[in-house]
Amino acid sequence: MRIAIMTRQYGQRGTNCSNGVLTTKASPARYPLIRVRVPLSLLLFCIACSSDGPSAVTSRELSDAEVGTLARAASGWTYYRNSTDTLARAITSGHSEARLRTRYNAIAATQLDSVGRVKSGAVFPDSSIVVKELYDGSILRRYAVMMKRGSKSAGAGWLWGEYAPDGSTFVPITNRGNSCVNCHSAGIDYSRMNDSHP
């Protein structure tokens, strides 16, 4: 495979590399032609890795184990209303546990205001993670997780899963939020904290 790259260098002379990796062709033209031979596998690798930032991994499907591990990470979170206190379950909640605490990863936290509430009209960026810790009394029972993701497993643009503290899966992401999306659709980009806990 050959790739031709145009350069804007003036007065460049022709070059030839003996191993055939790089060849430039002398040209009286203003933009000399440089030809580079690159193995196809290297080219595909470079294209796949060329994206920047958190959305660079959106083409790869995540497993429940990976999403559960992200949800159980101990640091890097901002809590709803900037408080680590648990809140009483809202009457409208589809979760049975009596108390909850919600936290946002650094990407999702960009959509919180100064008091830790979701901004009006917010749209969470790709790779945002929202974790609702669900408690019976002081015992953590499970994590309900939303992860904004361009994925075939996504429901309404989010991955939805529920995990035990030990990492086992209660509700897999492959369910596509079937039991979550209807209730959450009333919220700001599917987040219900502002209306259920103002």
LOROKE-568227 format. One line per 8 residues: number of its first residue (from 0); their letters; for each residue x, y, z of C-alpha. Coordinates in steps of 0.1 Angstrom, whole numbers, plus 5000, padded with zeros to 4 digits. Example, Ala and Ser with C-alpha at 12.3 -4.5 7.8 and 13.67 -1.06 7.14 Angstrom:
BEGIN
0	as	5123,4955,5078  5137,4989,5071 .
***
This chain:
BEGIN
0	mriaimtr	5000,5000,5000  5013,5035,4992  5003,5068,5007  5010,5101,4989  5014,5131,5012  5016,5167,4998  5040,5190,5016  5044,5228,5014 .
8	qygqrgtn	5081,5229,5015  5099,5248,4988  5132,5239,4971  5132,5203,4984  5154,5178,4966  5145,5142,4959  5154,5116,4985  5155,5079,4984 .
16	csngvltt	5158,5056,5013  5176,5023,5005  5151,5002,5024  5122,5016,5004  5104,5030,5035  5105,5067,5024  5109,5080,4989  5105,5116,4978 .
24	kasparyp	5103,5125,4942  5121,5156,4930  5097,5179,4914  5099,5213,4900  5064,5219,4912  5057,5240,4942  5045,5211,4963  5068,5181,4959 .
32	lirvrvpl	5053,5146,4962  5064,5124,4991  5056,5087,4990  5057,5066,5021  5050,5028,5022  5032,5019,5054  5019,4984,5063  4981,4983,5063 .
40	slllfcia	4979,4971,5099  4999,5001,5111  4978,5025,5092  4945,5010,5106  4960,5011,5141  4969,5048,5137  4934,5056,5124  4918,5038,5153 .
48	cssdgpsa	4939,5056,5178  4937,5090,5163  4907,5103,5184  4913,5124,5215  4895,5125,5248  4869,5104,5265  4848,5097,5234  4878,5079,5218 .
56	vtsrelsd	4867,5046,5233  4831,5048,5222  4836,5023,5193  4844,4995,5218  4816,4978,5236  4820,4976,5274  4812,4946,5296  4791,4946,5328 .
64	aevgtlar	4823,4939,5346  4840,4970,5332  4810,4993,5339  4806,4978,5374  4843,4984,5381  4840,5020,5370  4810,5025,5392  4828,5011,5423 .
72	aasgwtyy	4859,5033,5419  4866,5050,5452  4877,5085,5440  4871,5111,5413  4834,5117,5421  4812,5148,5427  4781,5141,5448  4746,5154,5442 .
80	rnstdtla	4741,5187,5460  4779,5184,5470  4769,5162,5499  4779,5126,5508  4747,5123,5529  4722,5097,5518  4687,5109,5508  4653,5092,5514 .
88	raitsghs	4639,5073,5484  4616,5095,5463  4580,5082,5461  4583,5082,5423  4614,5060,5424  4614,5026,5408  4641,5014,5432  4629,4996,5464 .
96	earlrtry	4658,5006,5487  4649,5032,5513  4680,5055,5509  4703,5066,5481  4733,5087,5473  4741,5099,5438  4775,5107,5424  4790,5119,5390 .
104	naiaatql	4823,5113,5374  4844,5143,5363  4829,5143,5328  4793,5142,5341  4801,5168,5368  4806,5194,5341  4768,5195,5339  4763,5203,5376 .
112	dsvgrvks	4758,5238,5389  4777,5254,5418  4754,5237,5444  4758,5203,5428  4724,5201,5410  4721,5192,5373  4720,5223,5352  4687,5231,5336 .
120	gavfpdss	4687,5218,5300  4720,5199,5305  4731,5173,5280  4757,5150,5295  4788,5144,5274  4798,5110,5261  4815,5089,5289  4795,5106,5316 .
128	ivvkelyd	4789,5082,5345  4761,5087,5371  4760,5062,5400  4731,5059,5424  4742,5040,5455  4711,5023,5469  4710,5016,5507  4687,4997,5531 .
136	gsilrrya	4695,5015,5564  4733,5019,5563  4739,4988,5542  4748,4994,5505  4728,4970,5485  4736,4979,5449  4747,5005,5424  4724,5017,5397 .
144	vmmkrgsk	4746,5030,5369  4740,5052,5339  4769,5057,5314  4765,5080,5284  4777,5060,5255  4774,5056,5218  4769,5018,5219  4747,4991,5205 .
152	sagagwlw	4739,4983,5242  4727,5018,5249  4691,5027,5256  4683,5064,5249  4721,5070,5246  4729,5056,5280  4742,5022,5292  4720,5011,5322 .
160	geyapdgs	4732,4985,5347  4728,4975,5383  4756,4959,5403  4762,4945,5437  4790,4958,5459  4810,4926,5451  4807,4934,5414  4781,4908,5404 .
168	tfvpitnr	4754,4920,5380  4717,4925,5390  4706,4941,5357  4729,4938,5327  4736,4966,5302  4724,4944,5274  4688,4950,5288  4693,4985,5273 .
176	gnscvnch	4675,5002,5302  4642,4985,5295  4631,4989,5331  4647,5024,5335  4641,5046,5304  4604,5053,5308  4607,5067,5343  4640,5085,5336 .
184	sagidysr	4627,5101,5304  4610,5128,5325  4644,5140,5338  4671,5163,5324  4689,5141,5299  4674,5111,5318  4687,5123,5352  4659,5124,5378 .
192	mndshp	4677,5139,5408  4666,5175,5404  4629,5166,5402  4629,5138,5428  4652,5155,5453  4650,5193,5447 .
***
